[in-house]
């Protein structure tokens, strides 16, 4: 029964609001985690894309490693309509042209093994009026995949890039509730 109850709460949290296809509110476990924020929840979108890694020498020069370069993902609303994209910066850009760039504030282990961590990011720049105007904080949760390649990074692969598929949900917050 306990699992069914949690599932019901999660389903209720994903009900669209205002016809825009966004999630009504984040699940309780996100607000209680290491990536908690006190900002007002605005909306959430699912992302599907890749995390890009490049094989390079370690900073000490004593070996080689897969270095994270950037994400490339498409953002979807609950009706599976494209609402924007996510790319290097990290940047989120809505189809209306509004855009934010953020920086890492905190992270937590992913709920799923072999998935990139959940993140809390704060907006450092914002451009244009539109969907993303007023967004001050972003959470990346529900990650699937995206971890660095398991293939050994070695000298013969220096400069080689690998595009690792991932999925995630991005929650967007602002300093005040949207009307």
C-alpha positions in Angstrom: 0.0 0.0 0.0 2.8 2.4 0.9 4.3 2.2 -2.7 0.8 2.8 -4.2 0.3 5.8 -2.0 3.6 7.3 -3.1 2.8 6.6 -6.7 -0.6 8.4 -6.3 1.2 11.5 -4.8 3.7 11.5 -7.7 0.9 11.2 -10.3 -1.0 14.1 -8.7 2.2 16.2 -8.7 2.4 15.7 -12.5 -1.1 17.0 -13.4 -0.9 19.9 -16.0 -1.7 23.4 -14.9 -3.2 26.3 -16.8 -3.2 24.3 -20.0 0.5 24.8 -20.5 1.5 21.2 -19.9 3.7 22.0 -16.9 3.8 20.0 -13.7 1.8 21.5 -10.8 4.4 20.9 -8.1 7.5 19.0 -7.5 7.4 15.7 -5.6 8.0 16.0 -1.9 11.3 14.0 -2.0 12.9 16.8 -4.1 12.1 19.5 -1.6 13.6 17.4 1.3 16.8 16.5 -0.5 20.3 18.1 -0.7 19.0 20.1 -3.7 16.2 21.8 -1.8 15.1 25.3 -2.7 12.8 27.8 -1.0 11.9 29.4 -4.3 8.4 29.2 -5.8 7.8 26.3 -8.1 6.8 27.6 -11.6 6.8 24.6 -14.0 8.6 21.5 -15.1 9.7 19.9 -18.4 11.0 16.6 -19.4 14.3 16.5 -21.3 15.6 13.9 -23.7 19.1 14.2 -25.3 22.7 13.5 -24.8 25.6 14.3 -22.4 28.7 15.0 -24.4 32.1 13.7 -23.2 35.6 14.1 -24.7 38.6 11.9 -24.0 41.5 14.1 -22.7 44.6 14.0 -20.5 44.0 14.3 -16.8 44.9 17.7 -15.2 48.0 16.1 -13.7 49.0 14.7 -17.2 49.4 11.2 -15.6 46.5 9.5 -17.5 43.4 10.1 -19.5 39.7 10.6 -18.7 36.3 11.3 -20.2 35.7 15.0 -19.6 32.1 16.4 -19.6 31.7 18.9 -22.4 28.0 19.9 -22.6 24.4 18.6 -22.6 22.2 18.7 -25.8 18.6 18.0 -25.1 15.1 18.9 -26.2 12.5 20.0 -23.5 9.0 18.6 -23.7 5.8 19.5 -21.8 3.3 16.9 -20.5 1.6 16.7 -23.9 4.9 15.8 -25.4 5.1 19.2 -27.3 8.6 20.7 -27.7 8.9 23.8 -25.5 12.6 24.5 -25.7 16.1 23.1 -25.6 19.0 22.7 -23.2 22.6 23.1 -24.1 26.1 24.3 -23.0 26.3 27.0 -20.4 24.2 25.3 -19.0 21.5 27.1 -20.9 17.8 26.5 -21.2 16.1 28.3 -24.1 12.3 28.3 -24.6 10.7 28.3 -28.1 9.5 31.9 -27.4 13.2 33.0 -27.3 13.5 33.5 -23.6 16.7 32.0 -22.2 18.6 31.5 -18.9 22.1 30.4 -18.1 22.8 28.9 -14.7 25.7 27.7 -12.5 25.9 24.7 -10.2 24.8 25.3 -6.6 24.5 21.8 -5.2 24.1 18.2 -6.3 22.7 14.9 -4.9 23.1 11.3 -6.1 20.7 10.1 -8.7 17.8 7.9 -7.5 18.7 5.4 -10.3 22.1 3.6 -10.5 24.2 4.6 -13.5 22.5 8.0 -13.9 24.0 11.5 -13.7 23.4 13.3 -10.4 20.4 15.5 -9.5 21.4 19.1 -9.5 20.4 22.5 -8.1 21.4 25.4 -10.3 21.0 29.1 -9.9 20.4 31.5 -12.8 23.3 33.9 -13.5 21.9 35.5 -16.7 18.5 35.8 -18.3 17.4 37.1 -21.7 14.1 38.2 -23.1 10.6 38.2 -21.9 8.7 34.9 -22.0 8.4 31.6 -20.4 11.9 31.6 -18.7 11.8 35.3 -17.5 11.8 35.4 -13.7 13.4 31.9 -13.3 16.0 32.0 -10.6 16.6 28.3 -9.8 16.5 25.0 -11.8 16.5 21.5 -10.4 17.5 18.5 -12.5 15.9 15.3 -11.2 14.7 11.9 -12.3 17.8 11.4 -14.3 18.3 8.3 -16.5 21.7 7.5 -18.1 24.1 10.2 -19.2 27.1 9.0 -17.2 30.6 9.1 -18.7 31.4 6.3 -21.1 32.6 3.0 -19.6 35.0 2.6 -22.6 38.5 3.2 -21.5 39.8 6.7 -22.4 43.4 6.3 -23.7 45.9 8.2 -25.7 44.6 6.9 -29.1 41.2 8.4 -28.3 42.4 11.9 -27.3 40.0 14.4 -28.7 37.3 11.8 -29.4 33.8 12.7 -28.3 31.1 10.3 -27.1 27.4 11.3 -26.9 25.7 9.4 -24.1 21.9 9.4 -24.1 20.1 10.7 -21.0 16.7 11.8 -19.8 15.8 14.1 -16.9 13.1 16.3 -15.6 13.9 20.0 -15.0 12.0 22.0 -12.4 12.0 25.7 -12.8 11.5 28.1 -9.8 11.2 31.9 -9.4 11.3 34.3 -6.5 7.5 34.8 -6.6 4.4 32.7 -7.5 3.2 33.1 -11.1 -0.3 34.2 -11.6 
